[in-house]
Amino acid sequence: TVKQAMPQADIVHDRFHLVKYLNDALDKVRRREVKTHALLRNSRYALLKNPQNLTEKQRITFEQIKAANHEVAQAWQVRENFKCLFSSNPHEAFGLYMKWAANATHRNMKEVTKVVDMFHAHLRGVINALVTTFSNAMAERLNGKIQQLKSIGRGYRKFANFRSAILFFHGGLDLYPLKSG
């Protein structure tokens, strides 16, 4: 097992995916509330984008939603509060996380509470994500390139051929290696 091979290793969840779970919860709250609040129609990206990346129209919509204090605005605030926990002091991270979780749960939104419960189930990895800057972005990028290669190749008869293609295009192999001598 991994624990036997690397006993000092620790689980660190990816920050991107943690925020993605909160984004999904935020969007579910928006979809639930759009049925009763016309203002929320076509507001998905105004809520999911970083505020500095909003268009003028999205910024106006966002400000109106925030001022109306719908549940979706509270879910947005829960997500933003969580993002503020990144790069926490290792000695304070657990306490700050627990305060965030209590606040998020206190708001009584089933979509958000479900995410908080999932974070609690993986607490160690979540806390580690708050205090470290580790990311699996490079692995995700390489995986995307491999999937693209698989699609372009339209299948390979043998795994060895697929492996050779991966190594050739993404393994730093040179088509014309320098000749010695």
Disulfide bonds with the S-S distance in Angstrom:
none
